[in-house]
């Protein structure tokens, strides 16, 4: 179905941000143009301050869509295409996906502190004894390597290091891949912005990690405006409800 001049103007405005036009977006535009126009205002507000480069904007949305909490295939494809069209390299797209892939560790970073609390409440031996805890050489060296590779050490890792240092070493190898200077393409600030995107996404909202990565980004020179832009871009995933729902509605009600 062809678009009216008014709807074509809305479509053009959407694409002016470098965003990929999809059949699902067209369905939403056709069924409720005033809703689409309202969404477009928010879309433009997120994209048009341009605190971040256009390709980075789309890579940040790609990260949120590709994370294991979202895995929104149409968004992965649309934002990957938009990032490539804006000049992102294959290596930058790959690094974005690798950074997003570490999200599974939150099973551990949420679970282990709770385990530590329950052991204390039940009068069981502690996993980690605070400042008096004694690390063996393997654990001490691992802590130093983690800090050097990732650029920080969060106190929450102490319980993991005490309980299973072999796992933490394996996680360091996995999460450290995007930090390998022989192949890494992003600076550390951009990496932290990717982490902010996946932690602030509506499908995850992992507040401890979000605060940690906001702090890291600020220390690396990110401005409040840049970080706000990450939040605004991640917020755009709310449209997924309409993109998927309207398409299904059309299928179920077509004559």
BELFENQUI-V776605 format. One record per residue. N is the residue number from 1. RES is the residue in one letter. SS is DSSP state (@ for helix, = for strand, . for the rest). PSI is psi in whole degrees, 0 to 359 (* if undefined). D_CENTER is the distance of its C-alpha to the mean C-alpha in whole Angstrom. Layout:
n=N res=RES ss=SS psi=PSI d_center=D_CENTER
n=N res=RES ss=SS psi=PSI d_center=D_CENTER
This chain:
n=1 res=X ss=. psi=131 d_center=35
n=2 res=X ss=. psi=156 d_center=36
n=3 res=X ss=. psi=145 d_center=34
n=4 res=X ss=. psi=163 d_center=36
n=5 res=X ss=@ psi=322 d_center=36
n=6 res=X ss=@ psi=317 d_center=34
n=7 res=X ss=@ psi=324 d_center=32
n=8 res=X ss=@ psi=324 d_center=32
n=9 res=X ss=@ psi=320 d_center=31
n=10 res=X ss=@ psi=319 d_center=28
n=11 res=X ss=@ psi=315 d_center=27
n=12 res=X ss=@ psi=321 d_center=27
n=13 res=X ss=@ psi=319 d_center=26
n=14 res=X ss=@ psi=314 d_center=22
n=15 res=X ss=@ psi=346 d_center=23
n=16 res=X ss=. psi=343 d_center=24
n=17 res=X ss=. psi=4 d_center=20
n=18 res=X ss=. psi=5 d_center=20
n=19 res=X ss=. psi=151 d_center=18
n=20 res=X ss=. psi=128 d_center=19
n=21 res=X ss=. psi=136 d_center=22
n=22 res=X ss=. psi=160 d_center=22
n=23 res=X ss=@ psi=325 d_center=25
n=24 res=X ss=@ psi=320 d_center=23
n=25 res=X ss=@ psi=321 d_center=22
n=26 res=X ss=@ psi=324 d_center=26
n=27 res=X ss=@ psi=316 d_center=27
n=28 res=X ss=@ psi=316 d_center=25
n=29 res=X ss=@ psi=319 d_center=27
n=30 res=X ss=@ psi=319 d_center=30
n=31 res=X ss=@ psi=330 d_center=30
n=32 res=X ss=. psi=81 d_center=30
n=33 res=X ss=@ psi=329 d_center=30
n=34 res=X ss=@ psi=323 d_center=30
n=35 res=X ss=@ psi=315 d_center=26
n=36 res=X ss=@ psi=319 d_center=25
n=37 res=X ss=@ psi=322 d_center=26
n=38 res=X ss=@ psi=317 d_center=25
n=39 res=X ss=@ psi=321 d_center=21
n=40 res=X ss=@ psi=324 d_center=22
n=41 res=X ss=@ psi=316 d_center=23
n=42 res=X ss=@ psi=320 d_center=19
n=43 res=X ss=@ psi=312 d_center=18
n=44 res=X ss=@ psi=321 d_center=20
n=45 res=X ss=@ psi=322 d_center=19
n=46 res=X ss=@ psi=324 d_center=16
n=47 res=X ss=@ psi=330 d_center=17
n=48 res=X ss=. psi=353 d_center=20
n=49 res=X ss=. psi=333 d_center=20
n=50 res=X ss=. psi=42 d_center=19
n=51 res=X ss=. psi=330 d_center=18
n=52 res=X ss=. psi=152 d_center=15
n=53 res=X ss=. psi=151 d_center=17
n=54 res=X ss=@ psi=316 d_center=16
n=55 res=X ss=@ psi=324 d_center=15
n=56 res=X ss=@ psi=322 d_center=12
n=57 res=X ss=@ psi=312 d_center=12
n=58 res=X ss=@ psi=327 d_center=11
n=59 res=X ss=@ psi=325 d_center=9
n=60 res=X ss=@ psi=320 d_center=6
n=61 res=X ss=@ psi=321 d_center=7
n=62 res=X ss=@ psi=315 d_center=8
n=63 res=X ss=@ psi=314 d_center=5
n=64 res=X ss=@ psi=320 d_center=4
n=65 res=X ss=@ psi=330 d_center=8
n=66 res=X ss=@ psi=348 d_center=8
n=67 res=X ss=. psi=157 d_center=6
n=68 res=X ss=. psi=344 d_center=10
n=69 res=X ss=. psi=346 d_center=10
n=70 res=X ss=. psi=298 d_center=10
n=71 res=X ss=. psi=51 d_center=11
n=72 res=X ss=. psi=97 d_center=12
n=73 res=X ss=@ psi=310 d_center=15
n=74 res=X ss=@ psi=322 d_center=16
n=75 res=X ss=@ psi=323 d_center=13
n=76 res=X ss=@ psi=311 d_center=12
n=77 res=X ss=@ psi=314 d_center=16
n=78 res=X ss=@ psi=316 d_center=16
n=79 res=X ss=@ psi=333 d_center=13
n=80 res=X ss=@ psi=316 d_center=14
n=81 res=X ss=@ psi=318 d_center=17
n=82 res=X ss=@ psi=319 d_center=17
n=83 res=X ss=@ psi=316 d_center=15
n=84 res=X ss=@ psi=318 d_center=18
n=85 res=X ss=@ psi=331 d_center=20
n=86 res=X ss=. psi=1 d_center=19
n=87 res=X ss=. psi=2 d_center=20
n=88 res=X ss=. psi=143 d_center=17
n=89 res=X ss=. psi=166 d_center=19
n=90 res=X ss=@ psi=322 d_center=18
n=91 res=X ss=@ psi=323 d_center=17
n=92 res=X ss=@ psi=320 d_center=14
n=93 res=X ss=@ psi=315 d_center=13
n=94 res=X ss=@ psi=318 d_center=14
n=95 res=X ss=@ psi=324 d_center=12
n=96 res=X ss=@ psi=314 d_center=9
n=97 res=X ss=@ psi=320 d_center=9
n=98 res=X ss=@ psi=319 d_center=11
n=99 res=X ss=@ psi=318 d_center=8
n=100 res=X ss=@ psi=333 d_center=6
n=101 res=X ss=@ psi=350 d_center=9
n=102 res=X ss=@ psi=357 d_center=10
n=103 res=X ss=@ psi=334 d_center=9
n=104 res=X ss=@ psi=339 d_center=12
n=105 res=X ss=@ psi=345 d_center=14
n=106 res=X ss=@ psi=342 d_center=13
n=107 res=X ss=@ psi=322 d_center=16
n=108 res=X ss=@ psi=313 d_center=18
n=109 res=X ss=@ psi=340 d_center=17
n=110 res=X ss=@ psi=319 d_center=17
n=111 res=X ss=@ psi=319 d_center=21
n=112 res=X ss=@ psi=316 d_center=22
n=113 res=X ss=@ psi=323 d_center=23
n=114 res=X ss=@ psi=321 d_center=24
n=115 res=X ss=@ psi=316 d_center=26
n=116 res=X ss=@ psi=317 d_center=28
n=117 res=X ss=@ psi=314 d_center=29
n=118 res=X ss=@ psi=319 d_center=30
n=119 res=X ss=@ psi=318 d_center=32
n=120 res=X ss=@ psi=317 d_center=34
n=121 res=X ss=@ psi=329 d_center=34
n=122 res=X ss=. psi=5 d_center=36
n=123 res=X ss=. psi=24 d_center=38
n=124 res=X ss=. psi=160 d_center=37
n=125 res=X ss=. psi=140 d_center=36
n=126 res=X ss=. psi=149 d_center=33
n=127 res=X ss=. psi=317 d_center=31
n=128 res=X ss=. psi=133 d_center=30
n=129 res=X ss=. psi=30 d_center=33
n=130 res=X ss=@ psi=211 d_center=31
n=131 res=X ss=@ psi=339 d_center=33
n=132 res=X ss=@ psi=356 d_center=36
n=133 res=X ss=. psi=139 d_center=34
n=134 res=X ss=. psi=123 d_center=35
n=135 res=X ss=. psi=142 d_center=33
n=136 res=X ss=. psi=175 d_center=35
n=137 res=X ss=@ psi=319 d_center=34
n=138 res=X ss=@ psi=313 d_center=32
n=139 res=X ss=@ psi=318 d_center=30
n=140 res=X ss=@ psi=316 d_center=30
n=141 res=X ss=@ psi=321 d_center=30
n=142 res=X ss=@ psi=318 d_center=26
n=143 res=X ss=@ psi=318 d_center=25
n=144 res=X ss=@ psi=319 d_center=26
n=145 res=X ss=@ psi=320 d_center=25
n=146 res=X ss=@ psi=313 d_center=21
n=147 res=X ss=@ psi=319 d_center=22
n=148 res=X ss=@ psi=320 d_center=23
n=149 res=X ss=@ psi=312 d_center=20
n=150 res=X ss=@ psi=347 d_center=17
n=151 res=X ss=. psi=7 d_center=19
n=152 res=X ss=. psi=164 d_center=19
n=153 res=X ss=. psi=120 d_center=20
n=154 res=X ss=. psi=138 d_center=19
n=155 res=X ss=. psi=333 d_center=22
n=156 res=X ss=. psi=339 d_center=20
n=157 res=X ss=@ psi=346 d_center=21
n=158 res=X ss=@ psi=316 d_center=25
n=159 res=X ss=@ psi=322 d_center=25
n=160 res=X ss=@ psi=315 d_center=23
n=161 res=X ss=@ psi=322 d_center=25
n=162 res=X ss=@ psi=322 d_center=28
n=163 res=X ss=@ psi=319 d_center=28
n=164 res=X ss=. psi=79 d_center=27
n=165 res=X ss=@ psi=330 d_center=26
n=166 res=X ss=@ psi=320 d_center=27
n=167 res=X ss=@ psi=317 d_center=23
n=168 res=X ss=@ psi=323 d_center=22
n=169 res=X ss=@ psi=319 d_center=23
n=170 res=X ss=@ psi=319 d_center=22
n=171 res=X ss=@ psi=322 d_center=18
n=172 res=X ss=@ psi=318 d_center=19
n=173 res=X ss=@ psi=318 d_center=20
n=174 res=X ss=@ psi=307 d_center=17
n=175 res=X ss=@ psi=340 d_center=14
n=176 res=X ss=@ psi=349 d_center=17
n=177 res=X ss=@ psi=313 d_center=17
n=178 res=X ss=@ psi=352 d_center=14
n=179 res=X ss=@ psi=1 d_center=16
n=180 res=X ss=. psi=112 d_center=20
n=181 res=X ss=. psi=343 d_center=22
n=182 res=X ss=. psi=340 d_center=24
n=183 res=X ss=. psi=348 d_center=21
n=184 res=X ss=. psi=141 d_center=18
n=185 res=X ss=. psi=344 d_center=17
n=186 res=X ss=. psi=149 d_center=15
n=187 res=X ss=. psi=169 d_center=16
n=188 res=X ss=@ psi=327 d_center=15
n=189 res=X ss=@ psi=315 d_center=14
n=190 res=X ss=@ psi=321 d_center=11
n=191 res=X ss=@ psi=315 d_center=10
n=192 res=X ss=@ psi=325 d_center=9
n=193 res=X ss=@ psi=324 d_center=8
n=194 res=X ss=@ psi=316 d_center=5
n=195 res=X ss=@ psi=322 d_center=5
n=196 res=X ss=@ psi=319 d_center=6
n=197 res=X ss=@ psi=312 d_center=3
n=198 res=X ss=@ psi=329 d_center=2
n=199 res=X ss=@ psi=332 d_center=6
n=200 res=X ss=@ psi=352 d_center=7
n=201 res=X ss=. psi=144 d_center=7
n=202 res=X ss=. psi=336 d_center=10
n=203 res=X ss=. psi=354 d_center=10
n=204 res=X ss=. psi=297 d_center=9
n=205 res=X ss=. psi=56 d_center=10
n=206 res=X ss=. psi=95 d_center=11
n=207 res=X ss=@ psi=319 d_center=13
n=208 res=X ss=@ psi=315 d_center=14
n=209 res=X ss=@ psi=322 d_center=11
n=210 res=X ss=@ psi=313 d_center=10
n=211 res=X ss=@ psi=318 d_center=13
n=212 res=X ss=@ psi=313 d_center=14
n=213 res=X ss=@ psi=332 d_center=11
n=214 res=X ss=@ psi=314 d_center=12
n=215 res=X ss=@ psi=314 d_center=16
n=216 res=X ss=@ psi=316 d_center=15
n=217 res=X ss=@ psi=317 d_center=14
n=218 res=X ss=@ psi=315 d_center=17
n=219 res=X ss=@ psi=332 d_center=19
n=220 res=X ss=. psi=5 d_center=18
n=221 res=X ss=. psi=2 d_center=19
n=222 res=X ss=. psi=143 d_center=16
n=223 res=X ss=. psi=159 d_center=18
n=224 res=X ss=@ psi=325 d_center=17
n=225 res=X ss=@ psi=321 d_center=17
n=226 res=X ss=@ psi=316 d_center=15
n=227 res=X ss=@ psi=320 d_center=12
n=228 res=X ss=@ psi=322 d_center=14
n=229 res=X ss=@ psi=323 d_center=13
n=230 res=X ss=@ psi=314 d_center=9
n=231 res=X ss=@ psi=316 d_center=10
n=232 res=X ss=@ psi=320 d_center=12
n=233 res=X ss=@ psi=317 d_center=10
n=234 res=X ss=@ psi=326 d_center=8
n=235 res=X ss=@ psi=335 d_center=11
n=236 res=X ss=@ psi=347 d_center=13
n=237 res=X ss=@ psi=348 d_center=11
n=238 res=X ss=@ psi=334 d_center=15
n=239 res=X ss=@ psi=344 d_center=17
n=240 res=X ss=@ psi=326 d_center=16
n=241 res=X ss=@ psi=317 d_center=19
n=242 res=X ss=@ psi=319 d_center=21
n=243 res=X ss=@ psi=315 d_center=20
n=244 res=X ss=@ psi=319 d_center=21
n=245 res=X ss=@ psi=316 d_center=23
n=246 res=X ss=@ psi=322 d_center=26
n=247 res=X ss=@ psi=316 d_center=26
n=248 res=X ss=@ psi=320 d_center=27
n=249 res=X ss=@ psi=318 d_center=29
n=250 res=X ss=@ psi=319 d_center=31
n=251 res=X ss=@ psi=320 d_center=31
n=252 res=X ss=@ psi=340 d_center=33
n=253 res=X ss=@ psi=3 d_center=35
n=254 res=X ss=. psi=147 d_center=36
n=255 res=X ss=. psi=* d_center=40
